[in-house]
């Protein structure tokens, strides 16, 4: 097998042949015949790395680079020590053979001076294999990538499980103390992994897109990445599932269901009814809902949405979101598991105009906003919209019977709306332990003081309940300081400072508000579970909603893909990105990410920049028509 990624040794990094050959013969204890082969890897330039072959012996040599070096820089001695310890601990790393240095600890055998190659170096065994420089592994099938990533993770887990003390590395660095260089490197690694997590699905998505058959309809077709393999064209590739084999309808308990055809008969029938409802009642009225959204009456709930809600109730498409594990007796919801409901989320996500506020809130303002960019999406029509879904599940899980009677029942009936107040402008609220709003006990009441923003739904005239998170005991252990209260919206002291816009959109009628809570007095019986239980409740509230959010995005993407293909086919054009606008989009997008929710508001120019650049990107399509024709030619 040929050695990959090697080349002739660079002239500036030559290593002496005769002295190295004599050294290797003495080290190996034999007199092998044949010439010494020396090649250099085209990567690993910090410490030059060489492939060395003498007869049947294949080795890797890593040395310090030439020139004057800082005392702690390019420490091949440290590399050798780490590698040797990992080998002895059973980690899957190459076996090291020998270290050659000027002065070494006595536990290592003394070797000849480093004049052999001019610098300290060490040798390790050569392990044949493939080197992938692009971690997204282009050109491989998903099953192959999965196997490689699994093996990589297994090796990393083994390395990180090594007992440093037993391996003799306890003195390597102070424990629990990271240097500034380590922090910087960790930050770069995190950014790299974020980019990889984005780039990989995009590349894979376009690969799947190009392979899709034009004869297959985009809407209403589904795919599976799982067994049975007989239904797949090739392992790990997208395939259309049209079989109605009853074996697919009964997945094993706990198994992931990748296709609607794998749902149980009851849920599959519910799924089909939901699709038909969307096609009959939602898609046709989208233009009318859009006109209402732009009208002077936008802050008033749409009568059309209210009418659709009644139709959804009549067809049994109501309160679909509540997980079976939360409501095992099906007292409040449809009795679906999160996996089953996720497929319904995908269908609802194909329209902007069916959940009035489309996704479950998370602990951060950014997730809060990205969940609510579309105001009339289908989820409110089916009473499956955030923040009500999270608040209803919270009440079912943790509320008293009195709290359920007062707040849960009106929310389940769709007669009231609610909001969730956690995010604050002065702290990074993605970590809920940072919130500063206070909750103090006084004369049989809890008194609330705090400044919140990006509170979705608080501007809705139907909003009757605010689920509020604050600190009851700032001196308690960090994760037991927070509590959650049920605050009636007509309580004195709640002051809405202003509505907040998302990319210039108001998201009426619920909107997003910046709010002051000034000495708001709430009865003690309005606390959920008790003081110090806030984080526990928050995590229980958010878990399943993140799955729903992802499935909604899949539905949104499916429809966007269908619209894009229809547009490209009709006009014989392609929306191709050009270098400058694409670069600007990425820079501005990252700036918004750093600013968090504030970057979406009109307090900073980033949102306006983003919209402007997005418009400019449309102007660059004209010169790419030839590409569009080539891509679409085989689909004609």
Secondary structure as GFF3:
##gff-version 3
##sequence-region A 1 636
A	DSSP	beta_strand	6	7	.	.	.	ID=ss1
A	DSSP	three_ten_helix	11	13	.	.	.	ID=ss2
A	DSSP	alpha_helix	17	28	.	.	.	ID=ss3
A	DSSP	beta_strand	36	41	.	.	.	ID=ss4
A	DSSP	beta_strand	49	54	.	.	.	ID=ss5
A	DSSP	beta_strand	57	63	.	.	.	ID=ss6
A	DSSP	alpha_helix	76	88	.	.	.	ID=ss7
A	DSSP	beta_strand	96	100	.	.	.	ID=ss8
A	DSSP	three_ten_helix	114	116	.	.	.	ID=ss9
A	DSSP	beta_strand	121	125	.	.	.	ID=ss10
A	DSSP	alpha_helix	142	160	.	.	.	ID=ss11
A	DSSP	alpha_helix	180	211	.	.	.	ID=ss12
A	DSSP	three_ten_helix	229	231	.	.	.	ID=ss13
A	DSSP	three_ten_helix	246	249	.	.	.	ID=ss14
A	DSSP	three_ten_helix	260	262	.	.	.	ID=ss15
A	DSSP	alpha_helix	265	277	.	.	.	ID=ss16
A	DSSP	pi_helix	278	282	.	.	.	ID=ss17
A	DSSP	three_ten_helix	283	285	.	.	.	ID=ss18
A	DSSP	alpha_helix	286	293	.	.	.	ID=ss19
A	DSSP	alpha_helix	303	314	.	.	.	ID=ss20
A	DSSP	alpha_helix	338	348	.	.	.	ID=ss21
A	DSSP	alpha_helix	365	370	.	.	.	ID=ss22
A	DSSP	alpha_helix	388	398	.	.	.	ID=ss23
A	DSSP	alpha_helix	401	403	.	.	.	ID=ss24
A	DSSP	pi_helix	404	408	.	.	.	ID=ss25
A	DSSP	alpha_helix	409	412	.	.	.	ID=ss26
A	DSSP	beta_strand	417	421	.	.	.	ID=ss27
A	DSSP	three_ten_helix	432	434	.	.	.	ID=ss28
A	DSSP	beta_strand	438	442	.	.	.	ID=ss29
A	DSSP	beta_strand	445	456	.	.	.	ID=ss30
A	DSSP	beta_strand	463	471	.	.	.	ID=ss31
A	DSSP	three_ten_helix	478	480	.	.	.	ID=ss32
A	DSSP	beta_strand	482	488	.	.	.	ID=ss33
A	DSSP	beta_strand	494	499	.	.	.	ID=ss34
A	DSSP	beta_strand	512	523	.	.	.	ID=ss35
A	DSSP	three_ten_helix	524	526	.	.	.	ID=ss36
A	DSSP	alpha_helix	534	571	.	.	.	ID=ss37
A	DSSP	alpha_helix	579	595	.	.	.	ID=ss38
A	DSSP	three_ten_helix	596	600	.	.	.	ID=ss39
A	DSSP	alpha_helix	606	618	.	.	.	ID=ss40
A	DSSP	three_ten_helix	622	624	.	.	.	ID=ss41
A	DSSP	alpha_helix	625	633	.	.	.	ID=ss42
###
